[in-house]
């Protein structure tokens, strides 16, 4: 489970959390991986829940809508409350792959940065540049998915479909 210091909550791999949608409802999410104690790989699900949902298995029982990189700011003060930890299921998610420019060469790179190789022209066309979204962007995207606000094309690279497709490249 996550540890809590005097003022901040620090998420751990496997943590299941809630993102509030409105006064009564939320969606579940899970911390899939953490890189360098900073960048989180998150899954956010398609099932609308009661805002007081306490069962982590229920919170992650839907289909992932977003599989994206983000930061931990919404965890620090409890804006995204952690309701449990299901570390045993984090390997079910696909690994993100991005295009990056490294030493002047367009390359493909795994989310964890352990794998990098020159990209083909076709890979450059389909891959997104590596980007980490502020937690507020994740909230806006999942709210827009549920019709609370407008969907922005900039959210497309955060969709689970992108993660699934990009994971097949490496």
C-alpha positions, -999 to 999 in steps of 0.1 A, spaced: 0 0 0 11 36 -4 29 53 24 16 86 38 40 112 52 28 142 72 14 160 42 17 138 11 5 104 -1 31 86 -22 16 60 -47 31 26 -52 30 2 -82 -3 -17 -81 -23 10 -62 -59 13 -72 -74 48 -70 -105 68 -78 -108 99 -100 -138 119 -91 -161 127 -121 -187 148 -102 -202 150 -67 -215 114 -68 -194 94 -92 -158 84 -100 -138 61 -122 -112 36 -111 -75 38 -120 -44 18 -113 -7 26 -110 9 2 -135 45 13 -131 67 42 -117 99 53 -134 125 72 -114 100 79 -85 84 105 -108 67 94 -139 36 71 -134 21 48 -160 -16 48 -153 -47 28 -164 -81 46 -161 -112 26 -166 -146 30 -184 -168 20 -155 -186 48 -136 -186 40 -99 -200 55 -67 -176 81 -54 -173 61 -22 -164 28 -39 -141 9 -16 -134 -24 -34 -103 -22 -56 -114 -52 -77 -146 -34 -86 -127 -2 -95 -105 -20 -120 -131 -44 -134 -139 -23 -164 -120 -19 -197 -91 6 -197 -100 38 -216 -67 56 -209 -32 41 -206 -10 70 -201 20 86 -184 13 112 -157 27 127 -125 16 120 -89 3 155 -79 -33 143 -75 -22 116 -51 -2 138 -28 -32 155 -11 -57 127 -16 -75 142 -46 -73 107 -62 -79 85 -31 -61 52 -31 -85 23 -21 -62 -7 -23 -34 -24 -41 -36 -52 -67 1 -55 -77 -5 -90 -91 -24 -77 -121 -2 -49 -134 14 -72 -159 -18 -75 -179 -14 -40 -194 5 -33 -226 38 -15 -226 38 20 -242 62 27 -270 71 62 -283 91 79 -310 120 100 -297 148 119 -313 180 106 -298 215 118 -309 198 132 -341 182 100 -350 145 92 -349 141 62 -327 115 41 -310 117 38 -272 99 17 -246 81 34 -218 108 23 -193 135 35 -217 152 1 -216 147 -5 -253 156 19 -280 163 14 -317 162 34 -349 126 38 -361 114 29 -396 95 55 -417 63 36 -410 69 35 -373 75 73 -372 41 77 -389 21 58 -363 39 65 -331 34 95 -308 62 115 -292 68 106 -256 48 129 -234 37 130 -197 3 145 -190 -4 166 -159 -31 149 -138 -56 176 -146 -53 165 -183 -61 130 -173 -91 142 -154 -103 163 -183 -99 134 -207 -118 109 -187 -146 134 -179 -148 141 -216 -151 104 -223 -182 104 -201 -196 136 -218 -185 160 -190 -167 185 -212 -153 183 -247 -130 157 -261 -98 171 -274 -77 155 -301 -47 158 -278 -63 131 -256 -61 105 -284 -25 96 -276 -36 87 -241 -62 62 -253 -57 25 -244 -59 17 -281 -27 36 -287 -9 16 -259 -21 -17 -273 -10 -8 -309 23 7 -299 32 -22 -276 33 -45 -307 61 -25 -323 89 -36 -299 
